[in-house]
């Protein structure tokens, strides 16, 4: 249950980032959208009944961090 809440929170933050990047930084928007899709897939698996912790794939941390780091490299206050 905690993982599902974490997924929702991270997804929400990435959606905001995606909106800020949509015109000026389309490549960041693209990476952010990919990260959001992977988070949704992970959350869907977490929400399935009968799955133990060992059966769950890892959280897509690499994709999330890539999108965030790319945004930080823009040095744009609105984005960072």
RASUL-V437367 format. One record per run of one state. SS is the DSSP state (h for helix, s for strand, l for the rest). FROM is the first residue (numbers start at 1). LEN is the number of residues. If there is no record, write none. Layout:
ss=SS from=FROM len=LEN
ss=SS from=FROM len=LEN
This chain:
ss=l from=1 len=1
ss=h from=2 len=20
ss=l from=22 len=4
ss=h from=26 len=22
ss=l from=48 len=5
ss=h from=53 len=3
ss=l from=56 len=5
ss=h from=61 len=12
ss=l from=73 len=8
